[in-house]
Amino acid sequence: MIAEQGEILAANEEDWARGREQGTSPSLLDRLKLTPERLVGIAEGVREIVQLPDPVGDLLETIERPNGLYIEKRRVPLGVIGIIYEARPNVTVDAAALCFKAGNAVVLRGGSSALSSNRRIVAALRSALSSTGLPADALQLIEDPNRSSVDEMLKLNGLLDVVIPRGGASLIQNVVKNATVPVIETGAGICHTYLDDTADYAMAEAIALNAKVQRPSVCNSMETLLVHADFAGKHLPALAEAFRAANVELKGCAKTRELVSTAIPAGDEDYATEYNDYILNIKVVADLDEALAHIRRFGTMHSECIVTETQAHADRFLQEVDAAAVYHNASTRFTDGFEFGFGAEIGISTQKLHARGPMGLPALTSTKYRITGSGQIRS
């Protein structure tokens, strides 16, 4: 891929210029943009995937039955995986590499905004497959930009074994509601950070700023900051100024706006929005109970954080919050396959069956029982 850097970057520039002309938001343009440095990082990610242990064939469990049957449970590939995603051409590479490493074929359907980039990247990857004696057709790209191509893909029972959507809430919900192929739901992240009354201010500021501004365009960034009323009375104006200095637009409840004059009103529609941008909701809450109730109502079971020095509050938060990843005194930005030590991820699963949280290579496999006997029959 690095050998074809020039062609890939030229194709990406076509996509980026078209997106800018069409008024695409800066945060989405950032997700779309490829640079020489980002390509080096993507290529290094592939090399890291290559070095990961191959999960296929792993022995997970053995059972010896009284009748002499010997049973093994081993990992096997899922089969043919469909990936539907939006304006992140790096997903094209990550998804292909992860699926191949776990013994799967993959059909990619990226967003129309990255079509030129994806064509060049897939051409490079197919060439690499052929050069190593692997079947190039194990990697397919659907180039039809019409939504009908997604609708068709969702009903390819018998051809696709599973579909994994990666993107915003509307994409994911369309896939979940309309697919007849099995789906692993990923991505949508309305993530919260709750600053408890005993939170250390310096820690709280660092965590909250990191969760929002380190890279706001990704699914594990914070969209709503919940602040205990006692903490807010002492520290919210200073914290709001830190966000203002980071160019974050603030929306808030009535109590927030009493303390932060620059905040504009926030309501239920805002709390239910995944901005992926330099926009943050702030809500002042009476206590942990109100914070938990807000997360139950508006969270997407992705990543949630409490900042507190009260261990009992931390324990309760970690126990009661229903999410793939729950944090005590750490940024939600760590919900990531690399950060968890998995080497890479296909996405963040927010459902409960098959896989949950960052999906590394084992999540791209199923299992098979192998039974060895010596002539046993069932009576």
CORURQUI-V582797 format. One line per field, one symbol per residue. phi: phi as a letter, one per 30 degrees, with the letter a starting at -180 (. if undefined). psi: psi as a letter, one per 40 degrees, with the letter a starting at -180 (. if undefined). burial: 1 if it has 16 or more other C-alpha atoms within 10 Angstrom, else 0. Layout:
BEGIN
phi->???
psi->???
burial->???
END
This chain:
BEGIN
phi->.ddceedddddddeddddddddiddedddddddcbedddddddddddddeddddddjedcabbcdedjdccccbdbddkcccccbcdbdddededddddddciccbccbddddcddddeddddddddddddcicddddbbbdcddddeddedddbddjccdacbdblddddddddddcdcdebcdbjebccbbccddcdddedddddddddccdaddcdcddcbccbeedddddbdeddddddddcicdccadededdcbdddcdbbedddcccdhadbbdbbdbdadeddddddedcdcicbbbbcaccdddddddddcdcadbbbchadddddaedddidiabclcdccccibbiecdeedcbcbbccccbbjdbcc
psi->dddfdddddddddddddddddefiidddddddhiidddddddddddddddeihhdhehhdiihhideehhhihiiiidbhhhhhibfgdddddddddddddeeiihhhgiidefddddddddddddddddeeeihdeehihheheidddddddeffhedhdihhihaidddddddddeheiihhhichggiihhhidehhddddddddddddedgeeieeihdhhhhiddddddeddddddddddefhhhiiiddddddhdeiiihaddddehhdfifhhihhhidaddddddddddeiffchiihhiehddddddddddhgidhhihfiieeeghdddeeediieihheaeidiiahhaddeeiaihhhhhafeiih.
burial->1000101110111011001000000011101111000010011011001000001100000000000000111111111111111111111111111111111111111111111111111111110010000001011111100000010011110001111111111011001100101111111111111111101010011011111110111111111111111111001110110010000111111101101101100100011011111111111110110011011001111111111100001100110011111111111111111000011111111110001111111111101000000000000
END
